[in-house]
């Protein structure tokens, strides 16, 4: 069975046998040009042989390209699942071809996930298949393989090929479409006023405030968890404005901002002065766990993790009788904001609603934002009810 062993810190000389202390002291003085961070994933076979191309791939993306921890974790999961499948079937990774990748894809279609016990979504299957194709393209590019049937035109199952039309897709995109399943983007279904209120009433601090930040600003869960106390304190506001601008670090380390309403800032101030201070006082001995002044601290005095927040949201939604995710809160903000801006545009305001929401959501492409416009187009009556209620309470 393929194993992932995380890199640990070097032991201090006092922690090793006396015969090895000189070696440990010498190792501590070695300076590497591209050191791998503590916790870096090392992929091994069942015989504990290092799978060097997989580790080199992760090293390039984690150290050289400095991708985020979430991206490296995703690549690690894809490579682990692929090499585990190859090992179980006795296939050398260098000899894997289109038929093996198709069998890998079809296995995910027919069997549930060993981790979640649920069926794989089409999105997850396509994501893993693209990850495998990306790895083999990298292996050929970096010289680990001279060639691979999973790259270029060699993975074409057709008996005879037709001539390509002018403007047709490139060979790499055409090859990818051979393995990728057809996927239909689902339209978001925002929460109603009653559902949002019930959810917020069910959640306990600090999760209720975290949900409010997503509902009122549209932050991604990763962006939300990276908020610090200093980010909120140094927020700026135009003269005579009833809102404040909070600078945030967007996906991919891009800079951006969100607009926080006075009510949201007031609730945040109350949380900081009461709950956050009490949580840190309760765990005074672990004050370092607060993580560079992160805004959201749990009842044990530690930083709220992504998994913990999502689990709490899911359980609260089940208790309320509807499905809730962190992305659904973000989608609710997008639909409500876009619907409100569409109303203003119809009354003569010189604005581009889709472009404004694109900026507020931190989207790189406007096509991503367009799905929210299509969502409100098919559910205008329901969103109108939500908007009227929220705006009348001054909570938008």
C-alpha positions as CSV (number, residue, x, y, z in Angstrom):
1,X,0.0,0.0,0.0
2,X,1.3,3.4,-0.9
3,X,2.2,5.5,2.1
4,X,2.6,9.2,2.7
5,X,5.1,10.1,5.4
6,X,5.4,13.8,6.4
7,X,8.8,15.3,6.8
8,X,9.7,15.9,10.4
9,X,12.1,18.4,12.0
10,X,15.7,17.3,12.6
11,X,16.3,16.0,16.2
12,X,18.5,18.1,18.4
13,X,21.8,16.5,19.4
14,X,20.6,16.0,23.0
15,X,17.7,13.8,21.7
16,X,19.9,11.2,20.0
17,X,22.3,8.6,21.3
18,X,25.7,9.9,22.3
19,X,27.4,8.1,19.4
20,X,25.2,10.0,16.9
21,X,25.3,13.5,18.5
22,X,28.2,14.7,16.3
23,X,26.3,13.7,13.2
24,X,23.1,15.4,14.4
25,X,25.0,18.6,15.2
26,X,26.6,18.5,11.7
27,X,23.2,17.9,10.1
28,X,21.8,21.0,11.8
29,X,24.4,23.2,10.2
30,X,23.7,22.1,6.6
31,X,21.9,24.8,4.7
32,X,19.9,23.7,1.7
33,X,19.1,25.9,-1.3
34,X,15.5,24.7,-1.5
35,X,14.6,23.2,1.8
36,X,11.3,21.4,2.1
37,X,9.1,22.6,4.9
38,X,8.1,20.6,8.0
39,X,5.2,18.4,7.1
40,X,6.1,18.1,3.4
41,X,4.5,14.9,2.0
42,X,6.9,12.1,0.9
43,X,5.3,9.4,-1.1
44,X,6.5,5.8,-0.7
45,X,5.6,2.4,-2.1
46,X,4.5,-0.5,0.0
47,X,8.1,-1.6,0.2
48,X,9.0,2.0,1.5
49,X,10.8,2.9,-1.7
50,X,10.6,6.6,-2.4
51,X,8.5,7.5,-5.4
52,X,10.9,10.1,-6.7
53,X,8.9,11.6,-9.6
54,X,5.9,12.2,-7.3
55,X,8.0,13.8,-4.7
56,X,9.8,16.0,-7.3
57,X,6.4,17.0,-8.7
58,X,5.2,18.1,-5.2
59,X,8.6,19.8,-4.5
60,X,8.3,21.9,-7.6
61,X,4.8,23.1,-6.8
62,X,5.3,23.5,-3.1
63,X,8.8,25.0,-2.9
64,X,9.7,26.3,-6.3
65,X,6.3,27.6,-7.4
66,X,5.2,28.3,-3.8
67,X,1.7,27.1,-4.3
68,X,-0.6,27.3,-1.3
69,X,-0.9,24.4,1.2
70,X,-4.4,23.5,-0.1
71,X,-3.1,23.1,-3.6
72,X,-0.2,20.9,-2.6
73,X,-2.6,18.8,-0.4
74,X,-4.9,18.3,-3.5
75,X,-2.0,17.3,-5.7
76,X,-0.8,14.9,-3.0
77,X,-4.2,13.2,-2.7
78,X,-4.4,12.8,-6.5
79,X,-0.9,11.3,-6.8
80,X,-1.6,9.0,-3.8
81,X,-4.8,7.7,-5.2
82,X,-3.3,7.2,-8.7
83,X,-0.1,5.4,-7.5
84,X,-2.1,3.3,-5.1
85,X,-4.4,2.2,-7.9
86,X,-1.3,1.3,-10.1
87,X,0.3,-0.6,-7.3
88,X,-2.9,-2.7,-6.6
89,X,-3.1,-3.6,-10.2
90,X,0.7,-4.3,-10.7
91,X,1.2,-1.5,-13.2
92,X,4.4,0.4,-13.5
93,X,3.7,4.1,-13.6
94,X,6.0,4.6,-16.6
95,X,3.9,2.1,-18.6
96,X,0.4,3.4,-17.7
97,X,-1.6,4.2,-20.8
98,X,-5.1,5.5,-21.8
99,X,-6.8,2.2,-21.0
100,X,-5.4,2.3,-17.4
101,X,-6.6,5.9,-17.0
102,X,-10.1,5.0,-18.3
103,X,-10.3,2.1,-16.0
104,X,-9.2,4.4,-13.1
105,X,-11.9,6.9,-14.0
106,X,-14.6,4.2,-14.4
107,X,-13.7,2.7,-11.0
108,X,-14.6,6.0,-9.4
109,X,-17.9,6.0,-11.3
110,X,-18.8,2.6,-10.0
111,X,-17.4,2.5,-6.5
112,X,-18.0,4.9,-3.5
113,X,-15.1,6.8,-1.9
114,X,-13.2,4.8,0.7
115,X,-12.9,7.9,2.7
116,X,-16.4,9.4,2.7
117,X,-18.3,6.2,1.8
118,X,-20.2,8.3,-0.7
119,X,-20.3,8.2,-4.5
120,X,-17.7,10.4,-6.3
121,X,-19.1,13.5,-7.9
122,X,-18.4,14.1,-11.6
123,X,-16.4,17.2,-10.6
124,X,-14.1,15.2,-8.3
125,X,-13.6,12.5,-11.0
126,X,-12.7,15.1,-13.6
127,X,-10.4,16.9,-11.2
128,X,-8.4,13.7,-10.4
129,X,-8.2,12.7,-14.1
130,X,-6.9,16.2,-15.0
131,X,-4.4,15.9,-12.2
132,X,-3.0,12.6,-13.5
133,X,-2.7,14.1,-17.0
134,X,-1.0,17.1,-15.6
135,X,1.5,14.9,-13.8
136,X,2.4,12.9,-16.9
137,X,2.8,16.1,-19.0
138,X,5.1,17.4,-16.3
139,X,7.1,14.1,-16.2
140,X,7.8,14.2,-19.9
141,X,8.6,17.9,-19.8
142,X,11.1,17.4,-16.9
143,X,12.7,14.3,-18.4
144,X,11.4,11.6,-16.1
145,X,9.8,10.0,-19.1
146,X,10.9,10.2,-22.7
147,X,7.3,10.0,-23.9
148,X,4.0,8.9,-22.5
149,X,0.8,7.7,-24.2
150,X,-1.1,9.9,-21.8
151,X,0.4,13.0,-23.4
152,X,0.2,14.3,-27.0
153,X,-1.8,12.6,-29.7
154,X,-0.8,9.0,-28.8
155,X,-3.8,8.6,-26.6
156,X,-6.3,8.7,-29.4
157,X,-8.5,5.5,-29.5
158,X,-9.9,6.3,-32.9
159,X,-9.2,3.8,-35.7
160,X,-9.0,6.6,-38.3
161,X,-8.6,10.3,-37.7
162,X,-10.4,13.0,-39.5
163,X,-8.7,16.1,-40.6
164,X,-8.8,18.9,-38.0
165,X,-10.8,22.0,-38.9
166,X,-9.3,25.4,-38.7
167,X,-9.7,26.9,-35.2
168,X,-10.2,23.5,-33.6
169,X,-8.9,22.9,-30.1
170,X,-5.3,22.0,-29.6
171,X,-4.2,18.4,-29.3
172,X,-3.7,18.6,-25.6
173,X,-7.3,19.8,-25.0
174,X,-8.7,17.2,-27.3
175,X,-6.7,14.5,-25.6
176,X,-8.0,15.6,-22.2
177,X,-11.6,15.5,-23.4
178,X,-11.2,11.9,-24.2
179,X,-10.9,11.1,-20.4
180,X,-12.9,13.9,-18.9
181,X,-16.6,13.3,-18.3
182,X,-19.3,15.7,-19.4
183,X,-20.1,18.0,-16.6
184,X,-23.0,20.3,-16.1
185,X,-22.6,23.3,-13.8
186,X,-25.4,23.5,-11.2
187,X,-27.0,26.8,-10.4
188,X,-26.6,28.0,-6.8
189,X,-29.7,28.0,-4.6
190,X,-29.3,30.8,-2.0
191,X,-30.7,30.6,1.4
192,X,-34.0,32.4,2.2
193,X,-34.4,35.0,4.9
194,X,-35.9,32.5,7.2
195,X,-33.2,29.9,6.6
196,X,-30.4,32.4,7.1
197,X,-31.9,33.6,10.4
198,X,-32.5,30.1,11.6
199,X,-29.0,29.1,10.8
200,X,-27.4,32.1,12.5
201,X,-29.5,31.5,15.6
202,X,-28.4,27.8,15.7
203,X,-24.7,28.5,15.4
204,X,-22.6,29.3,18.5
205,X,-19.7,31.8,18.7
206,X,-17.5,32.2,16.8
207,X,-19.2,30.2,14.0
208,X,-22.2,32.5,13.9
209,X,-20.0,35.5,13.3
210,X,-18.0,33.6,10.6
211,X,-21.2,32.7,8.8
212,X,-22.3,36.4,9.0
213,X,-19.0,37.5,7.4
214,X,-19.6,35.1,4.5
215,X,-23.2,36.1,4.1
216,X,-22.4,39.9,4.2
217,X,-19.1,40.0,2.3
218,X,-19.0,36.8,0.1
219,X,-15.5,35.7,1.4
220,X,-14.2,32.3,0.5
221,X,-13.7,30.0,3.5
222,X,-9.9,30.2,3.1
223,X,-10.0,34.0,3.0
224,X,-12.3,34.1,6.0
225,X,-9.9,32.0,8.1
226,X,-6.9,34.1,7.1
227,X,-8.5,37.3,8.5
228,X,-6.6,38.8,11.4
229,X,-7.6,41.2,14.1
230,X,-5.3,43.7,12.5
231,X,-7.1,43.4,9.2
232,X,-10.4,44.5,10.7
233,X,-8.8,47.2,12.9
234,X,-7.0,48.8,10.0
235,X,-10.0,48.8,7.7
236,X,-10.6,52.1,6.0
237,X,-13.7,54.1,5.1
238,X,-14.5,57.0,2.8
239,X,-15.6,60.2,4.4
240,X,-19.2,60.1,5.7
241,X,-19.5,56.4,4.6
242,X,-21.5,53.9,6.6
243,X,-19.3,51.0,5.6
244,X,-15.6,50.1,5.8
245,X,-13.2,48.5,3.4
246,X,-11.3,45.5,4.7
247,X,-8.2,44.4,2.7
248,X,-8.0,40.6,2.3
249,X,-5.7,38.1,0.6
250,X,-7.6,36.4,-2.2
251,X,-7.2,33.0,-3.7
252,X,-3.8,32.6,-5.3
253,X,-2.4,35.3,-3.0
254,X,-4.0,38.1,-5.0
255,X,-4.8,41.2,-3.0
256,X,-8.4,42.3,-2.8
257,X,-11.0,43.8,-0.5
258,X,-14.5,43.4,0.9
259,X,-17.0,45.9,2.1
260,X,-18.1,45.4,5.7
261,X,-21.4,47.0,7.0
262,X,-21.5,48.9,10.3
263,X,-23.7,46.1,11.9
264,X,-21.1,43.5,10.9
265,X,-18.2,45.5,12.4
266,X,-20.2,46.1,15.5
267,X,-20.9,42.4,16.0
268,X,-17.2,41.7,15.3
269,X,-16.2,44.2,18.0
270,X,-18.5,42.6,20.5
271,X,-17.1,39.1,19.7
272,X,-13.5,40.4,20.1
273,X,-14.1,42.1,23.4
274,X,-16.1,39.3,25.0
275,X,-15.8,35.8,23.5
276,X,-12.3,36.0,21.8
277,X,-10.8,37.5,25.0
278,X,-12.4,34.9,27.2
279,X,-11.3,32.1,24.9
280,X,-7.7,33.2,24.9
281,X,-7.7,33.8,28.7
282,X,-9.0,30.2,29.2
283,X,-6.1,28.8,27.2
284,X,-3.5,31.2,28.4
285,X,-0.8,28.6,28.4
286,X,-1.3,28.0,24.7
287,X,-1.4,31.6,23.7
288,X,0.9,30.9,20.8
289,X,-1.9,28.8,19.2
290,X,-3.7,32.0,18.4
291,X,-1.8,32.0,15.1
292,X,-0.5,35.5,14.3
293,X,-3.5,37.3,15.7
294,X,-6.1,35.4,13.7
295,X,-9.6,36.8,14.2
296,X,-11.5,33.7,14.7
297,X,-10.5,31.7,17.8
298,X,-12.4,28.7,19.1
299,X,-13.6,28.1,22.6
300,X,-10.3,26.2,23.4
301,X,-8.2,29.2,22.5
302,X,-7.0,27.7,19.2
303,X,-7.5,29.0,15.6
304,X,-10.7,27.7,14.0
305,X,-9.8,25.2,11.3
306,X,-11.4,24.8,7.9
307,X,-12.7,21.3,8.6
308,X,-14.1,22.3,12.0
309,X,-16.0,25.3,10.6
310,X,-17.5,23.2,7.8
311,X,-18.5,20.4,10.1
312,X,-20.3,22.9,12.4
313,X,-22.1,24.5,9.4
314,X,-23.2,21.1,8.2
315,X,-24.5,20.0,11.5
316,X,-26.3,23.3,12.1
317,X,-27.9,23.0,8.7
318,X,-29.1,19.4,9.4
319,X,-30.5,20.6,12.7
320,X,-32.4,23.3,10.8
321,X,-33.7,20.9,8.1
322,X,-31.7,22.1,5.1
323,X,-28.2,21.6,3.6
324,X,-25.6,24.3,4.4
325,X,-22.0,24.7,3.3
326,X,-19.6,27.5,3.4
327,X,-19.8,27.9,-0.3
328,X,-23.6,28.2,-0.1
329,X,-23.2,31.2,2.2
330,X,-20.9,32.8,-0.3
331,X,-23.3,32.0,-3.2
332,X,-26.2,33.6,-1.2
333,X,-24.2,36.8,-0.9
334,X,-23.5,36.8,-4.6
335,X,-27.1,36.2,-5.7
336,X,-28.5,38.8,-3.3
337,X,-26.0,41.5,-4.2
338,X,-26.4,40.8,-7.9
339,X,-30.2,41.0,-7.7
340,X,-30.0,44.2,-5.8
341,X,-27.6,45.8,-8.3
342,X,-29.8,44.6,-11.2
343,X,-32.7,46.5,-9.6
344,X,-30.6,49.7,-9.3
345,X,-29.5,49.3,-12.9
346,X,-33.1,49.1,-14.1
347,X,-33.9,52.4,-12.2
348,X,-31.1,54.2,-14.2
349,X,-28.0,53.7,-12.1
350,X,-24.9,53.8,-14.3
351,X,-23.4,50.5,-13.0
352,X,-22.4,47.1,-14.3
353,X,-23.9,44.7,-11.8
354,X,-22.0,41.7,-13.1
355,X,-18.6,43.5,-13.0
356,X,-19.2,44.8,-9.4
357,X,-20.0,41.3,-8.1
358,X,-17.0,39.9,-9.9
359,X,-14.7,42.3,-8.0
360,X,-16.4,41.7,-4.7
361,X,-16.3,37.9,-5.1
362,X,-12.6,38.0,-6.2
363,X,-13.3,36.1,-9.4
364,X,-10.6,36.0,-12.1
365,X,-13.0,35.4,-15.0
366,X,-16.4,37.0,-15.3
367,X,-17.8,33.7,-16.7
368,X,-17.6,32.4,-13.1
369,X,-19.8,35.3,-11.9
370,X,-22.3,34.8,-14.7
371,X,-23.7,31.7,-13.1
372,X,-25.2,33.8,-10.3
373,X,-26.9,36.0,-12.9
374,X,-28.5,32.9,-14.4
375,X,-29.5,31.7,-10.9
376,X,-31.4,34.9,-10.1
377,X,-33.0,34.8,-13.5
378,X,-34.8,31.5,-12.7
379,X,-35.6,32.5,-9.1
380,X,-36.4,36.2,-9.2
381,X,-39.6,36.1,-7.0
382,X,-37.8,34.2,-4.2
383,X,-34.8,36.4,-4.2
384,X,-37.0,39.5,-4.3
385,X,-38.6,38.4,-1.1
386,X,-35.2,37.8,0.6
387,X,-33.8,41.2,-0.6
388,X,-36.8,43.2,0.6
389,X,-36.5,41.6,4.1
390,X,-32.7,42.0,4.4
391,X,-32.5,45.5,3.1
392,X,-35.4,46.7,5.3
393,X,-33.5,45.5,8.3
394,X,-30.3,47.2,7.2
395,X,-28.4,43.9,7.2
396,X,-27.3,43.9,3.5
